[in-house]
Amino acid sequence: MEFEVFLNNSIDLLEKNHKFFPNSRIMRVETFNLIQETLEKYTGKAALLLLSRLGELNAEIMLKGKKFVNMKLKDLLSESIKFGSNHKWFDFDSISYGEEEIIMKFKSTFESKNHSRVNRSVCSFVEGLINKISNSSKEKHICVCEETRCLAKGDEFCEFKIKKI
């Protein structure tokens, strides 16, 4: 059932945004996880950089929508959370805003949910997505996103800290 929901949402996304995805294909989450783990096995930390960049590229596509233009950081993150949740990229839990830091918690991400147990964070795609989004607000903050907790390494949830620098 969960896969069907992800697949249906992916099809809806492609149909609504065909101009942004003219040659797109749908990839199952399980396939993404196999690719991720294989890349990690053979390229080590280089895989994390590649997957992070893929997240950034997906954020760029998402941010082309009129809905995301000229928004404050708080509003941009809020709309992005709705978008990502609707498309089953993650199961959002909470967000807290501080002066110099924003903490986002997710019950799971599509990366951590099916990844084998490891001793490090694995949500590079989502980390790249959040990093790009947090640097795209009209306030022009320079932000750095880092995953500080991850289900795949045995934590209770995935946590991302966005630091304004």
C-alpha positions in Angstrom: 0.0 0.0 0.0 2.8 2.5 0.9 4.6 1.9 -2.4 1.4 2.4 -4.3 0.9 5.8 -2.6 4.4 6.8 -3.4 4.0 5.7 -7.0 0.6 7.5 -7.4 2.0 10.6 -5.9 5.1 10.4 -8.2 2.8 10.1 -11.2 0.7 13.1 -10.0 3.9 15.1 -9.6 5.1 14.3 -13.1 1.7 15.0 -14.6 1.4 18.4 -12.9 5.0 19.4 -13.5 5.7 17.8 -16.9 7.4 21.0 -18.2 10.0 20.6 -15.5 10.3 16.8 -16.0 9.9 16.2 -19.7 12.0 13.1 -19.9 11.5 11.8 -16.3 11.1 8.2 -15.2 9.8 7.0 -11.8 12.2 5.1 -9.6 11.0 2.9 -6.8 12.3 3.7 -3.3 13.7 0.2 -3.0 15.6 0.8 -6.2 17.0 4.1 -4.9 18.1 2.4 -1.7 19.9 -0.4 -3.6 21.7 2.2 -5.7 22.5 4.2 -2.6 24.0 1.3 -0.8 25.9 0.1 -3.8 27.4 3.6 -4.4 28.4 3.8 -0.7 30.0 0.3 -0.9 32.2 1.2 -3.9 32.8 4.9 -3.5 32.5 5.5 0.2 32.0 9.2 1.2 31.9 10.2 -2.5 28.4 8.6 -2.7 27.2 11.0 0.1 28.3 14.0 -2.0 26.7 12.7 -5.1 23.4 11.9 -3.3 23.5 15.3 -1.6 23.9 17.0 -5.0 20.9 15.0 -6.3 18.9 16.4 -3.4 20.0 19.9 -4.3 19.0 19.4 -8.0 15.6 18.2 -6.9 15.2 21.3 -4.7 16.1 23.5 -7.7 13.3 21.8 -9.7 10.8 22.2 -6.9 11.8 25.9 -6.3 11.0 26.8 -9.9 7.3 26.6 -9.1 5.7 30.0 -8.6 4.6 28.9 -5.1 8.2 29.0 -3.8 9.3 32.4 -5.3 10.4 35.2 -3.0 9.6 33.6 0.3 11.0 34.1 3.8 13.0 31.1 5.2 10.3 30.0 7.7 7.6 30.0 5.0 9.8 28.4 2.5 10.6 25.5 4.9 7.0 25.2 5.8 5.9 24.9 2.2 8.8 22.5 1.4 7.8 20.3 4.3 4.2 20.0 2.9 5.6 19.3 -0.6 8.1 16.6 0.7 5.5 15.0 3.0 2.9 14.9 0.2 5.4 13.1 -2.1 6.5 10.6 0.6 10.1 11.9 0.7 9.9 11.9 4.5 7.5 11.6 7.5 7.8 15.0 9.2 7.7 15.3 12.9 8.6 18.9 14.1 10.7 22.0 13.5 12.1 24.5 16.0 13.5 27.9 15.2 16.3 29.5 17.1 18.3 32.6 16.5 21.2 30.9 14.7 19.9 27.4 14.2 16.8 25.5 13.0 16.2 21.9 14.0 14.0 19.7 11.8 13.0 16.2 13.0 11.6 13.5 10.8 10.1 10.2 12.0 11.8 8.8 8.9 13.0 9.7 5.4 12.7 7.5 2.3 16.5 7.0 2.6 16.7 5.9 6.3 13.5 3.8 6.3 14.9 1.0 4.3 18.6 1.4 4.6 20.6 -1.3 6.3 21.9 -0.4 9.8 25.1 1.5 9.7 27.2 3.7 12.1 26.6 7.0 10.2 23.8 9.1 8.8 22.5 8.1 5.4 20.0 10.8 4.4 22.3 12.7 2.0 19.6 13.3 -0.6 17.3 14.9 2.0 20.2 16.8 3.5 21.0 18.3 0.1 17.4 19.1 -0.5 17.1 21.0 2.8 20.4 22.7 2.3 19.4 24.1 -1.1 16.0 25.1 0.1 17.4 26.9 3.2 19.7 28.9 1.0 17.0 30.0 -1.4 14.9 32.4 0.8 14.5 36.0 0.1 16.5 36.9 3.2 19.6 35.5 1.5 21.0 33.8 4.6 23.9 31.5 4.1 23.0 28.2 5.7 24.6 24.8 6.2 22.5 21.7 6.8 23.8 18.7 8.6 22.1 15.5 9.6 22.9 14.9 13.3 20.7 11.9 14.0 19.5 9.1 11.7 17.3 6.1 11.9 19.8 4.0 10.0 22.3 4.4 12.7 19.9 3.5 15.4 18.5 6.9 16.5 14.8 7.3 17.2 14.4 9.8 14.3 16.3 11.7 11.6 17.3 15.2 12.7 18.7 18.0 10.6 20.3 21.1 11.9 20.3 24.2 9.7 22.9 26.7 10.9 23.0 30.3 9.7 26.6 31.4 9.1 
